[in-house]
Amino acid sequence: MKRPPSPQLPSQSGHDHNRQQTFRPSRSPDDILPICAVCLGCQPHPVIECRAAHTWDSCFDTFSERIRKALWTKYGKQLCSKWQRDDGCVESTHNVRHLCSGCGAATHGAHRCPCAQKAPSANSV
């Protein structure tokens, strides 16, 4: 049985286009990329699949790794991914997972790790 053709939505210009468009949010130079929970870098890369063996500056072995997109220490302990973000995690039901994925400290997540790459200054001369 043949499928009926899918309806096409008109484009803003009034012309139909058969090419696929990729939509990306626009970035201004002031936008700061999130810190990767594995390599602690803020350079553009697929952070949910980062497999780096060393930190962004090659100074340290990574403390954590991604396994099926979840975050684990290299010693087999699952970490809270939300804790690694700037705003952290407020869940108290899994505090044992609240360790920095960069260095293992319980006082901060990857975004605030002293080993994390610093964002370039917007006012550099």
Stockholm file with secondary structure:
# STOCKHOLM 1.0

chainA/1-125         MKRPPSPQLPSQSGHDHNRQQTFRPSRSPDDILPICAVCLGCQPHPVIECRAAHTWDSCFDTFSERIRKALWTKYGKQLCSKWQRDDGCVESTHNVRHLCSGCGAATHGAHRCPCAQKAPSANSV
#=GR chainA/1-125 SS CCCCCCCCCCCTTSCCCCSCCCCCCCCCTTCCCCCCTTTCCCSSSCGGGCCCSBCTTSSSBCSEEEETTEEEETTSCBCCTGGGSTTCCCCCTTGGGCSCTTTCCSSCCGGGCTTSCCCCCTTCC
#=GC SS_cons         CCCCCCCCCCCTTSCCCCSCCCCCCCCCTTCCCCCCTTTCCCSSSCGGGCCCSBCTTSSSBCSEEEETTEEEETTSCBCCTGGGSTTCCCCCTTGGGCSCTTTCCSSCCGGGCTTSCCCCCTTCC
//
